[in-house]
Amino acid sequence: MVQALNQALDQEMAANPNVVIMGEDVGHDGGVFRVTDGLIQKYGEKRVLDTPLAEAGIVGTALGMSVYGLRPVVEIQFFGFTYPAFQEIVSHVARLRTRTRGVYTCPMVIRTPYGIGIKALEHHSESTEAYFTHTPGIKVVVPSSPYDAKGLLISAMRSEDPVLFLEPSRLYRSIKQEVPETVYEIPLGKAKILKQGTDLTIVAWGSMLRMVMQTLSKDQNLSAEVIDLRTLSPLDWDTIFTSVEKTRRLLIVAEAPRLGGLASDISATVSEKFHGKLKAPVERVTGFDITPPLPLGEHLYMVDEKRILKAIKKLTHSS
């Protein structure tokens, strides 16, 4: 995924001189996970900008740049570090089109690693995407594979509205996939059906897709339909509804905390739409309502195959 993201940035910078990269250590160090490695040597310090440690300043500056015609791609080193920039993102970046009644748009991308699983320190393992899916005016995108990462990032960089691009940190180098060297886009707001099935629908995103597929590989008799949301806001409700109408069972797998999370909203919406038609109540497997633990305890918090399998059995054994 690191290579796919780097290629997307490289190709879009080559195609559009208004694309600029900025963030802490994105230049000479190539970013904390080396996603921007080599770009400053190729495009120079005027297009790959190392910034001070000041997230609010980084995002606020990028907002001004986007208003004046540039297309900044901001890297925030970890998702938990977006909190100092929350005011800028929610009050200004997400509202610019509405505030100016469409006179100005904000074509900027905020990239950041997110999620637990790399034995990191505090604020490095956050899955608080619901803060931003609850915010009108900003798109929220999460790739689950190298192929999707490239196509979704190119689409994000070409979007006229701001995009929060969440990169699952434990997928950066844990999986390999053939990725075309040609430029391609994956539409934002469109989910992908990873696996067709009839027994139940499983909705997930980010690193949870890998966990779901690993779990399903243990039971070849189960016919599960697996949906990768890819874009969390706006949600592709049509794909979810079509699948649930077929299977009549729904499981949502997310690493974010349970209370107030996106899994809760999907569960409520599907339950309302299919009231009296589901074969079993909607099930959710999520993180816990606590701060993500430090390295020695993170395995106790993480969603695993055992919890997913338990939820599947509960759903499929219901009449």
N, C-alpha and C positions, 0 to 999 in steps of 0.2 A: 504493500500500500504506500509506503514511503516513496518508492520509485515512481509509482503511478501518479501520485500527487505532484511530485517534482516535475514530471513530464508535462502534466497539465499546466502548471505555472509557466514553465519554460515556453511551451508552444503558444500560450495565450499572450505572454509578454512579447514574443516575436511577432505575433500577428497584430497586436494593438499597442502602440507606443504609450497610450494613456494608462495602461496597467502598471501599477507600482506596488511594491511589497514593503511593508514596514512592521517593525516589532522589535522586541528585545532579542538581540543576538542572532537576528535572521540573516545578517550579512556575512561577515568574515567567519563566523562560527557555523553558519548554515542552519540555524534554528536548533532548539533543544533536542529534537528528534531527527535533525538533519534533513528535513523536508525541503528546505530552501538551499541546500548545499550546491555550491557552484554558480549560483545565479548572479551574485554580485560581481564575480570575475567576468561574467558574460555581458551583463547589462549595466554595470557601474553603480557608483554610490548615489547617483541621482534617482535611480529607479529601485534600488534595494537599500532601504534606509534602516540602519541600526538606531534604535531610539533609547531614551532614558527608561528607567524602571518606573513607569507612570502610566498605568493602563487607561485612566480617565483621559489623560493628555493624548495618548496614542489614538484612541477612538474619536475623541473630539476633533483632533487634527485631521483624521481621515474623513470625517463628516464634511469639514470645510473643503477638503480636496475634492470630494465627490460632487459637491455643489458646483464647483468651478470646472468640471469636465473630466477630471481624472477618475480612474477606477482603482482605488486602493484595495489591496488585500492585506488585511491586518492579521498578524499572528499573536495570539495571547498564549503564553507558554503552557498554561494549564487552565482548565475550565473554571476552577475555583478562583483564579486570578481575574476573571471577568467581573467579579463583584465590585471592585473599586470603580469600574466603568459602567455599572448598572444604570446610574442616572443618565449618562450620555446615551446609552443604547435605548432605554425605555422612553425617556422624555424627549429625545431629539432625533436619533437615527430612525427609530420606528415611526415617528410622527411627522417627518418632514413633508412627505407627499400630502398628507391630510392638512397640515398646518398651512401650506401654501396653495391649497386647493388644486394640486397637480401642476403648479408652475415649476416646482423643483422636484427632482427625484433624488434618491440616495443610492447610487449603484456601487455599493461596497460590500466586501466579504470579510467576515470575522471568522478566521480559522482558529480552532483550539482543540487540543487533545482532551478527551473526556473519558470518565468511567474508571472503574476499579480493576485491579488485576495485575499491576506491575510492581506491587510492593513499594508504593511511593509514600511520601510524607503527607502531612495535613494540607488540605485544599488541592491536592493533586489527583484525587479519586472521585470527584463529584459527578453525580448524575442528576443534576437539577434542571433538566431541559424544560420542565413544566413552567419555570419562571418565564421562559421566553415563548413557549407555545401559547401562553396566556396573554401574550402581548401582541395586539393587532399591528400589522404594518411591517413585520419582519418574518422572513421565511426561515424555517429551521430544518436543516438537512443532516442526515446521518448515513454515511455509506457503510456497507458491511463486507465489501470485497474490494480488491484492487481495481477491477474493471469498473465497478460502479463509482469508486472514488474519483477516477479520472473524468468520467463522463459527467458526473454530478458537479464536480468542481468547475469544469468548463462552463456548464450551464449557469452556475452561480455567478461566475465572473462576468457573464453576459447579461445577467438579470438587471433590470432597471430599478429594482427594489433591493434593500439590504438583505443579506443572507447570513445567518449564523450557521457555520459549517463545523459540525462536531465530528471529530475523528477519533474512533475508539482506539485508545492508546495501546491496548493489548493485541490489536490486529495489525499494527504498523509493520511488524516483521514476522508474525507467527504463521501467515499463510502466503502461498504463492499462487499466481494465476496468470494465464496468458492475457496480455493487454495489447491491443493494437497500437502501433506507433502513430497511426493516422489520428487526426483530430475528430472527435465525435462528442455529441451531447446526449445526455440522458435527461428527459424533461423533469423539471421540478414539479412536485405535487402528484406524481404518479407512482403508485406502489408496484411491486413485482411479485408475481406468484412463483416462488422457488420450487414448489412441489405441488402437484395436483393430488387431490384426495376427496373422499366422500364421508369419512367417519367423523371428522371434526376439523375446525379451522384453528390454526395457530397463528397469531399475529405477534411479530417481534421486530426489533430493529437493532442496528449496531452489532456488538459482539454477541448478543443473545441469539442471533441467527445461527451462529456456529454451534452454540450449546444445544439449541433445539435440534439441529440436524444430526448432531452426535447422538442425542437421545433417541431419535427416531430410527437411527441405524441399528439399534439394539432390538427392535421389534419390526420384523419385515411383514407381519400380518396386519399391522395398523395402517389404515389409509387416511393419512392426515394431509390436509391442504395447508401449506405454509406460505404466509404473506410477509414479505419484507417491506415495511412502510417506506423506507428510503427518505421520504419527506414527512416530517412530523407536523409541520404547519406550512401550507394547508394540507390537511389530511385527505387521502383518497378514499372517501367514504364509499364510493360506488363499488370499488374492488372488495372492500370488507363486506358490504351488504350482500353482494352477489354470492360470495363464498358462504356466508352464514346461512343465506336462504337455501343453499344446497345441503350443507352439512347439519344445520340446526344445533351445532355445538361450537362454543368459542372458548379458546384459551389465549390469554395475553401474557407474554413473558417480557419482563422489563427489569433492568437492574436498578432503576430509580426507586426511592422510597415509595411505599404503598399509598400513604395518605396524600391526597391531592395530586397524584401523579397522572400522567397521560393514560395509563392503563385503566384508571378509575373512570375517566371520561369516555373511553371507548366502551367499557363495560356498561356504563349507564345508557349511552346512546343506543347500543345494540339491544339492550334489555327493553328499552322503551319501544323501539321500532318493531321488535319481534315478540312483543308481550303475548304470552300464551302459545307461542309457536315453537319455542326452543325445547329440545329434548332434555336439557339440564341447565341449571343456572350457570351463568358465565363464571369462569374461573380465572384468577389472576395469580401469577407467580412473580413476585417482585423482591426488591431489596427491603430492608427493614427500616422502620422509622427512627433511625439513629444516625449520628454522624458516622461516615465511613471509617471503619477501624484502621489503625496503623498496621504496618506490614505483618506483624505476628498474628493478628486476629482477622485479617481480611478474608481468609478462607471460610470463616464462620458466617460472614455476611453475604458472600457471593452466591448468586443463583447457580445451582448445580443440577446435574442430570437426575439425581434422586428426587429433588423437589418437583421438577418438571414431570417426571414419570408418575409421581403420586397424583398430580393434578390430572394428567391424562387418564389414569385409571378411574379416578373419581367421575370424570366426565363420561367416559365410554361405558361405564358400568351402570349409568343412570338410564332409565327407560325413556 
